[in-house]
Amino acid sequence: MKIIILGAGQVGTSVAESLVSEANDITIVDTDAMRLASLQDRLDLRTLTGNASSPSVLRQAGAEDADMLIAVTQSDQTNLCACKTAHALFNLPTRIARVRSSDFADFAELFTPENFAVDFAICPEQIVTDYIVKLIEVPEALQVLEFARGQVSLVAVRAFEGGPLVGHPIKELRKHIPQVDARIAAIFRKDTPIIPEGDTVIKAGDEVFCLAATKNIRQVMRELRRMDKPVKRIMIAGGGNIGYRLARAIERDYQVKVLDHNKRHAEWLAENMSHALVLQGDATDEKLLEDENVDQMDLFIALTNDDENNIMSALLAKRMGAKRVVSLINRRAYAELVQGGQIDIAISPAQTSIGTLLAHVRRGDVAAVHSLRRGAAEALELVVHGDEKSSQVVGRRIEQLPVIKGATIGALVRGLPEPGAPQEEGAGARPVKVIMAHHDTVIEAGDHVIVFVVSKSLVPKVEKLFQVGFAFL
């Protein structure tokens, strides 16, 4: 696929890294020549320096025969203008735009072909906010992801010494919770992936990915670790785009304090919050944290625009007694260094939001993509099409499928209506079923299949397996 990416910031770079590894033809455009040179040194792609919304620059980038435009510059106006230009002048088929401001995002009619011609709008800040809200709701988890419109959840937890299943083979999970069907999708032990089998023994410290129907996931988690008390008190360092969105989202359900170093912005935050307490000050100020009782916080979340400040304030809050600390870290190397130490969870905003973009780029009908372990692994939700003649998977048991080492089919959701289709009701309605994958499970057309891959390099093989042959088309 020929793809043009506008913007070589954190999001654009992460998208480029993911798509280049899947043998796409990538051109990335930015005004920063030095940043582009650095990208070209380490990635197999073409770069172009210039204004991303300029018709001449888009033509030079290959818009006349490109398959997709991904506009993820820092400017909403530039992204929207680029999509309109690509549609009007080059009839470029698929146009995706990053839109940060709610002034644009709240008005879907702006994205129609007659207006800005955006096929899909993405707001990374809102995606990260929703992601953190899930972590607050499930405080034991390292990662919480949903599939099939919330029917299935994939949760990453750290196994602890003394947990019911720790020191025992995975096959005993069914004995512990016989009434719940669940699946251990993957295990990472000291950053090394382990493909789970019935005899695999879970050890303390393992990062375990559990897959189950959303209604059952907490019960499965109890087998691996202690369940924490619900979160009540939260301190947020940084009232920027993400900090403000998060505080607004949770302030009615939790006791929330927001710290921001800028006096004028802190006043604006206070005017726009109804329940959260806003404080002006430096999140690395030990005296301020002590005065605001950081030791009584169930959760401290560092969300400033500075990685070093986030790391230092989170470490300080943890040392002073905060029960759990989360830090937003843009640089992947930093995130990998601190995750699992004194900082409980390091969030990479680019990797958290990239899955939403990738779902629109993947070949075949991919309903969802979630980046795991800061981009090292992925979980995909693929919709099955075709029949037994045109598909390699329809009508076949899982044990009959070609083996892709490192890829695991975790679950199937059957009976899920198409997006926008009316929900059937009454006795004749087809129920939505969550089916944990076993060797003899038969895949049917229309199933939503959740696949876990321990390496992104396996994604093209998985996509090819689920693609429909020409007989169906």
C-alpha positions as CSV (number, residue, x, y, z in Angstrom):
1,M,0.0,0.0,0.0
2,K,1.3,3.5,-0.9
3,I,0.8,5.8,2.2
4,I,1.6,9.4,2.8
5,I,2.1,10.5,6.4
6,L,2.0,14.2,7.2
7,G,3.8,15.1,10.4
8,A,6.9,13.5,11.8
9,G,6.1,14.0,15.5
10,Q,5.5,11.2,18.0
11,V,2.3,9.9,16.4
12,G,3.6,10.2,12.8
13,T,6.9,8.5,13.6
14,S,5.2,5.6,15.5
15,V,2.8,5.1,12.6
16,A,5.7,5.1,10.1
17,E,7.7,2.6,12.2
18,S,4.7,0.2,12.3
19,L,3.8,0.5,8.6
20,V,7.3,0.4,7.2
21,S,7.9,-3.0,9.0
22,E,4.9,-4.3,7.0
23,A,6.4,-3.6,3.6
24,N,4.3,-0.5,2.8
25,D,5.6,2.2,0.5
26,I,5.8,5.2,2.9
27,T,6.4,8.9,2.3
28,I,6.5,11.2,5.3
29,V,6.3,15.0,5.1
30,D,7.3,17.5,7.7
31,T,8.8,21.0,7.9
32,D,11.7,19.9,10.1
33,A,14.4,18.7,7.7
34,M,16.7,17.4,10.5
35,R,13.9,15.3,12.0
36,L,13.2,13.8,8.6
37,A,16.9,13.0,8.1
38,S,17.1,11.2,11.4
39,L,14.0,9.1,10.4
40,Q,15.4,8.3,7.0
41,D,18.7,7.1,8.6
42,R,16.8,4.3,10.5
43,L,13.7,3.5,8.4
44,D,13.2,2.4,4.8
45,L,11.0,5.3,3.7
46,R,11.0,8.5,1.6
47,T,10.9,11.9,3.2
48,L,9.9,15.3,1.9
49,T,10.4,18.7,3.5
50,G,7.6,21.1,3.1
51,N,4.1,22.4,4.1
52,A,1.9,19.4,4.5
53,S,-1.3,21.1,3.1
54,S,0.4,22.6,0.0
55,P,-0.9,21.1,-3.2
56,S,2.6,21.1,-4.8
57,V,4.1,19.3,-1.8
58,L,1.3,16.7,-1.8
59,R,1.9,16.1,-5.5
60,Q,5.6,15.7,-4.9
61,A,4.8,13.2,-2.1
62,G,2.8,11.1,-4.7
63,A,-0.8,12.0,-3.9
64,E,-1.8,11.3,-7.4
65,D,-1.5,7.5,-7.0
66,A,-1.4,7.1,-3.2
67,D,-3.8,4.8,-1.5
68,M,-4.0,6.6,1.9
69,L,-3.2,9.9,3.5
70,I,-2.6,10.1,7.3
71,A,-2.5,13.7,8.4
72,V,-1.1,13.8,12.0
73,T,0.7,17.2,12.2
74,Q,0.3,19.3,15.4
75,S,-2.1,21.6,13.6
76,D,-5.8,20.6,13.2
77,Q,-6.2,23.2,10.4
78,T,-3.2,21.8,8.5
79,N,-4.6,18.3,8.8
80,L,-8.1,19.2,7.7
81,C,-6.9,21.4,4.8
82,A,-4.5,18.6,3.6
83,C,-7.4,16.1,3.5
84,K,-9.6,18.5,1.6
85,T,-6.8,19.2,-0.9
86,A,-6.0,15.5,-1.3
87,H,-9.7,14.8,-2.0
88,A,-10.4,17.7,-4.3
89,L,-7.2,17.7,-6.4
90,F,-6.0,14.1,-6.4
91,N,-9.1,12.1,-5.5
92,L,-6.9,10.2,-2.9
93,P,-9.1,7.3,-1.7
94,T,-8.7,7.2,2.1
95,R,-8.0,10.3,4.2
96,I,-7.3,10.2,8.0
97,A,-6.8,13.3,10.1
98,R,-5.7,14.0,13.6
99,V,-8.1,16.4,15.2
100,R,-7.2,17.6,18.7
101,S,-9.7,20.4,19.3
102,S,-13.2,19.6,20.4
103,D,-14.3,22.6,18.4
104,F,-13.7,20.5,15.3
105,A,-14.2,17.0,16.8
106,D,-17.7,17.6,18.1
107,F,-19.1,18.5,14.7
108,A,-19.1,15.3,12.5
109,E,-20.7,17.2,9.6
110,L,-17.4,19.0,9.1
111,F,-15.8,15.8,7.9
112,T,-18.2,15.0,5.1
113,P,-16.9,14.9,1.4
114,E,-18.5,18.3,0.8
115,N,-16.6,19.9,3.6
116,F,-13.1,18.7,4.8
117,A,-13.5,15.2,3.2
118,V,-12.1,13.3,6.2
119,D,-12.9,9.6,6.2
120,F,-11.8,9.0,9.8
121,A,-10.8,11.5,12.5
122,I,-8.5,10.5,15.4
123,C,-7.9,12.4,18.6
124,P,-4.9,10.7,20.4
125,E,-5.4,12.8,23.5
126,Q,-9.0,11.4,23.9
127,I,-7.8,7.9,23.2
128,V,-5.1,8.2,25.9
129,T,-7.7,9.7,28.3
130,D,-10.1,6.8,27.8
131,Y,-7.2,4.3,28.3
132,I,-6.3,5.9,31.6
133,V,-9.9,5.8,32.8
134,K,-9.9,2.0,32.2
135,L,-6.8,1.7,34.3
136,I,-8.5,3.7,37.1
137,E,-11.5,1.4,37.0
138,V,-9.3,-1.8,37.1
139,P,-6.4,-0.7,39.4
140,E,-4.7,-4.1,39.4
141,A,-4.1,-4.0,35.7
142,L,-1.1,-2.9,33.6
143,Q,-3.3,-2.6,30.5
144,V,-7.0,-2.9,29.9
145,L,-8.3,-3.4,26.3
146,E,-11.7,-4.1,24.9
147,F,-12.8,-5.9,21.7
148,A,-16.0,-6.6,19.9
149,R,-17.6,-3.4,21.2
150,G,-16.9,-4.3,24.8
151,Q,-17.9,-8.0,24.8
152,V,-14.4,-9.2,25.4
153,S,-11.6,-7.8,27.5
154,L,-7.8,-8.4,27.4
155,V,-6.1,-7.5,30.7
156,A,-2.4,-7.5,31.5
157,V,-1.5,-8.2,35.1
158,R,1.7,-8.9,37.1
159,A,1.5,-12.3,38.7
160,F,2.3,-12.2,42.4
161,E,3.9,-14.7,44.8
162,G,1.1,-16.7,46.5
163,G,-1.5,-16.1,43.8
164,P,-3.8,-19.2,43.4
165,L,-2.4,-20.0,39.9
166,V,1.2,-18.9,40.4
167,G,3.5,-22.0,40.5
168,H,0.9,-24.1,38.7
169,P,0.3,-25.0,35.0
170,I,-2.2,-22.9,33.0
171,K,-4.5,-26.0,32.5
172,E,-5.4,-25.7,36.2
173,L,-7.2,-22.4,35.6
174,R,-10.4,-24.3,34.7
175,K,-10.3,-26.1,38.0
176,H,-10.1,-22.9,40.0
177,I,-12.9,-21.2,38.1
178,P,-14.9,-24.0,36.5
179,Q,-17.9,-21.8,35.7
180,V,-15.8,-19.3,33.7
181,D,-14.2,-19.9,30.4
182,A,-11.0,-17.8,30.0
183,R,-7.8,-17.8,28.1
184,I,-4.2,-16.9,29.0
185,A,-3.3,-15.3,25.6
186,A,0.4,-14.6,26.3
187,I,3.0,-14.5,29.0
188,F,6.1,-12.2,29.1
189,R,8.8,-13.3,31.5
190,K,11.7,-10.8,31.9
191,D,10.6,-9.2,28.5
192,T,10.8,-12.6,26.8
193,P,7.5,-13.8,25.2
194,I,6.3,-17.3,26.2
195,I,3.7,-19.0,24.1
196,P,1.2,-20.4,26.7
197,E,0.4,-24.1,26.6
198,G,-1.5,-26.2,29.1
199,D,1.7,-27.3,30.9
200,T,3.2,-23.8,31.0
201,V,3.8,-22.8,34.7
202,I,3.1,-19.2,35.7
203,K,5.8,-17.6,37.9
204,A,5.7,-14.7,40.2
205,G,6.6,-11.5,38.3
206,D,5.3,-12.7,34.9
207,E,3.3,-10.2,32.9
208,V,0.2,-12.3,32.0
209,F,-2.4,-11.3,29.4
210,C,-5.8,-12.7,30.3
211,L,-8.7,-12.8,27.8
212,A,-12.3,-13.4,28.9
213,A,-15.8,-12.1,28.5
214,T,-15.8,-8.6,30.0
215,K,-18.3,-9.6,32.7
216,N,-15.9,-12.4,33.9
217,I,-12.5,-10.7,33.7
218,R,-12.2,-9.6,37.3
219,Q,-12.8,-13.2,38.4
220,V,-10.0,-14.4,36.2
221,M,-7.6,-11.7,37.5
222,R,-8.1,-12.9,41.1
223,E,-6.4,-16.1,40.2
224,L,-3.2,-14.2,39.4
225,R,-3.0,-11.3,41.9
226,R,-4.5,-9.6,44.9
227,M,-7.4,-7.4,44.1
228,D,-6.7,-3.8,45.1
229,K,-9.3,-1.6,46.9
230,P,-11.2,0.7,44.5
231,V,-9.5,3.9,43.7
232,K,-10.9,7.0,45.5
233,R,-8.3,9.7,45.7
234,I,-6.4,10.8,42.6
235,M,-3.7,13.5,42.0
236,I,-3.1,14.6,38.4
237,A,0.2,16.5,37.6
238,G,-0.4,18.6,34.5
239,G,-3.5,20.2,33.3
240,G,-2.8,20.1,29.6
241,N,-4.9,18.5,26.9
242,I,-4.8,15.0,28.5
243,G,-4.8,16.1,32.1
244,Y,-7.8,18.4,31.6
245,R,-9.8,15.7,29.7
246,L,-9.0,13.1,32.3
247,A,-10.0,15.4,35.3
248,R,-13.3,16.3,33.6
249,A,-14.0,12.6,32.9
250,I,-13.5,11.4,36.4
251,E,-14.1,14.4,38.8
252,R,-17.7,13.3,39.6
253,D,-16.7,9.8,40.6
254,Y,-13.4,10.4,42.5
255,Q,-11.7,12.9,44.7
256,V,-9.4,14.6,42.2
257,K,-6.6,17.2,42.7
258,V,-4.9,18.7,39.6
259,L,-1.5,20.4,39.8
260,D,-0.4,22.8,37.1
261,H,2.7,25.1,37.2
262,N,1.2,27.9,35.1
263,K,-0.8,30.3,37.2
264,R,-3.0,31.6,34.4
265,H,-3.8,28.1,33.1
266,A,-4.5,26.9,36.7
267,E,-7.1,29.7,37.0
268,W,-8.6,28.6,33.7
269,L,-8.8,25.0,34.8
270,A,-10.5,26.0,38.1
271,E,-13.1,27.9,36.2
272,N,-13.8,24.9,33.9
273,M,-13.9,22.2,36.6
274,S,-17.0,21.5,38.7
275,H,-15.6,19.2,41.4
276,A,-11.8,18.8,41.0
277,L,-9.6,20.9,43.2
278,V,-7.0,22.8,41.1
279,L,-3.7,23.8,42.6
280,Q,-0.9,26.0,41.1
281,G,2.6,24.7,41.6
282,D,5.4,22.3,40.6
283,A,4.6,18.6,40.8
284,T,8.3,18.0,41.7
285,D,8.0,20.3,44.7
286,E,8.3,18.0,47.7
287,K,6.8,20.5,50.1
288,L,3.7,21.0,47.9
289,L,3.1,17.3,47.6
290,E,3.5,16.8,51.3
291,D,1.0,19.7,52.0
292,E,-1.5,18.1,49.6
293,N,-1.2,14.7,51.3
294,V,0.3,12.8,48.4
295,D,0.8,9.9,50.8
296,Q,-3.0,9.4,51.0
297,M,-3.4,9.2,47.2
298,D,-4.6,5.9,45.7
299,L,-3.2,7.0,42.3
300,F,-0.8,9.7,41.2
301,I,-0.8,10.4,37.4
302,A,1.9,12.5,35.8
303,L,0.6,14.0,32.6
304,T,2.8,17.1,31.8
305,N,4.4,17.7,28.4
306,D,7.9,16.9,29.9
307,D,9.0,13.3,30.2
308,E,11.7,14.1,32.8
309,N,9.2,16.0,34.9
310,N,6.7,13.1,34.7
311,I,9.3,10.6,35.7
312,M,10.7,12.6,38.6
313,S,7.3,13.7,40.0
314,A,6.0,10.1,39.8
315,L,9.1,8.7,41.5
316,L,8.8,11.4,44.2
317,A,5.1,10.7,44.8
318,K,5.8,7.0,45.1
319,R,8.6,7.6,47.6
320,M,6.4,9.9,49.6
321,G,3.7,7.2,49.9
322,A,1.4,7.4,46.9
323,K,0.0,3.9,46.5
324,R,0.3,3.6,42.7
325,V,1.9,5.9,40.2
326,V,1.4,6.3,36.4
327,S,3.6,8.4,34.1
328,L,3.0,9.6,30.6
329,I,6.3,9.2,28.7
330,N,6.7,10.0,25.0
331,R,10.2,8.6,24.5
332,R,9.9,4.9,24.2
333,A,13.4,4.2,25.6
334,Y,12.4,6.0,28.8
335,A,9.2,4.1,29.1
336,E,10.9,0.7,28.8
337,L,13.5,1.7,31.4
338,V,11.0,2.8,34.1
339,Q,8.0,0.4,33.6
340,G,7.7,-2.1,36.4
341,G,10.1,-0.4,38.8
342,Q,9.1,2.4,41.1
343,I,6.7,3.6,38.4
344,D,3.9,1.2,38.2
345,I,2.7,2.0,34.6
346,A,4.5,4.0,31.9
347,I,2.1,5.1,29.1
348,S,3.4,5.9,25.7
349,P,0.7,8.2,24.1
350,A,1.8,7.4,20.5
351,Q,1.7,3.6,21.1
352,T,-1.6,3.8,23.0
353,S,-3.4,5.7,20.2
354,I,-1.7,4.0,17.2
355,G,-4.0,1.0,17.2
356,T,-7.0,3.1,16.2
357,L,-5.0,4.2,13.1
358,L,-3.7,0.8,12.3
359,A,-7.3,-0.7,12.2
360,H,-7.9,1.5,9.1
361,V,-4.7,0.5,7.4
362,R,-4.6,-3.2,7.9
363,R,-5.6,-5.4,5.0
364,G,-8.8,-7.4,5.3
365,D,-11.6,-6.5,7.7
366,V,-9.8,-5.5,10.9
367,A,-12.2,-4.1,13.5
368,A,-9.6,-3.2,16.1
369,V,-5.8,-3.2,16.7
370,H,-4.3,-2.7,20.1
371,S,-0.6,-2.1,20.6
372,L,0.8,-4.1,23.6
373,R,4.0,-3.7,25.6
374,R,4.7,-0.3,24.0
375,G,4.5,-1.6,20.5
376,A,6.4,-4.9,20.8
377,A,3.2,-7.0,20.4
378,E,-0.3,-6.6,19.1
379,A,-3.8,-7.9,19.5
380,L,-6.1,-7.8,16.5
381,E,-9.8,-8.2,16.1
382,L,-10.5,-9.6,12.6
383,V,-14.0,-10.1,11.1
384,V,-14.3,-13.4,9.1
385,H,-15.8,-13.3,5.6
386,G,-16.4,-15.7,2.8
387,D,-17.2,-19.4,2.8
388,E,-15.4,-22.7,2.9
389,K,-14.2,-22.3,-0.7
390,S,-13.0,-18.7,-0.6
391,S,-11.7,-18.6,3.0
392,Q,-8.8,-20.5,4.7
393,V,-10.6,-20.3,8.1
394,V,-14.4,-20.6,7.6
395,G,-15.7,-24.0,8.5
396,R,-12.4,-25.2,9.9
397,R,-11.4,-26.1,13.4
398,I,-8.6,-24.0,14.9
399,E,-6.3,-27.1,15.0
400,Q,-6.7,-27.4,11.2
401,L,-5.4,-23.8,10.5
402,P,-1.8,-23.2,9.4
403,V,0.4,-22.8,12.4
404,I,1.9,-19.3,12.8
405,K,4.4,-19.5,15.6
406,G,3.9,-16.6,17.9
407,A,0.3,-16.0,17.0
408,T,-2.5,-17.2,19.2
409,I,-6.3,-17.2,18.5
410,G,-7.7,-16.2,21.9
411,A,-11.5,-15.9,21.4
412,L,-14.4,-15.5,19.0
413,V,-17.4,-13.3,19.3
414,R,-20.4,-14.7,17.3
415,G,-23.7,-12.9,16.5
416,L,-22.4,-9.4,16.8
417,P,-24.4,-7.1,14.4
418,E,-22.7,-4.9,11.8
419,P,-21.9,-1.4,13.0
420,G,-25.0,0.8,12.6
421,A,-27.3,-2.2,12.1
422,P,-30.4,-2.3,14.4
423,Q,-30.1,-4.7,17.3
424,E,-32.5,-7.6,16.9
425,E,-34.9,-8.2,19.7
426,G,-37.4,-10.9,20.7
427,A,-37.3,-14.7,20.6
428,G,-35.8,-14.9,17.0
429,A,-32.9,-12.6,17.8
430,R,-29.5,-14.2,17.4
431,P,-27.6,-13.9,20.8
432,V,-24.1,-12.5,21.0
433,K,-21.8,-15.3,22.1
434,V,-18.3,-15.0,23.5
435,I,-16.4,-18.2,22.7
436,M,-12.9,-18.9,24.2
437,A,-10.8,-20.5,21.5
438,H,-10.0,-24.2,21.9
439,H,-8.4,-26.7,19.4
440,D,-11.8,-28.0,18.2
441,T,-13.5,-24.6,17.9
442,V,-15.0,-24.1,14.4
443,I,-14.8,-20.6,12.9
444,E,-17.9,-19.3,11.1
445,A,-18.4,-16.4,8.7
446,G,-19.2,-13.2,10.6
447,D,-17.2,-14.2,13.6
448,H,-15.0,-11.6,15.3
449,V,-11.7,-13.3,16.0
450,I,-9.2,-12.0,18.5
451,V,-5.7,-12.8,17.7
452,F,-2.6,-12.1,19.9
453,V,0.8,-11.8,18.2
454,V,4.0,-11.6,20.2
455,S,5.8,-9.7,17.4
456,K,4.5,-7.1,14.9
457,S,6.4,-9.0,12.1
458,L,3.7,-11.7,12.3
459,V,0.8,-9.4,11.4
460,P,1.0,-9.7,7.6
461,K,0.9,-13.6,8.0
462,V,-2.2,-13.3,10.2
463,E,-3.9,-10.8,7.8
464,K,-3.2,-13.1,4.8
465,L,-4.7,-16.1,6.6
466,F,-8.0,-14.2,7.2
467,Q,-8.2,-12.6,3.7
468,V,-10.9,-13.7,1.3
469,G,-9.9,-15.3,-1.9
470,F,-11.0,-14.2,-5.4
471,A,-13.8,-16.8,-5.5
472,F,-15.7,-14.8,-2.9
473,L,-15.1,-11.4,-4.5
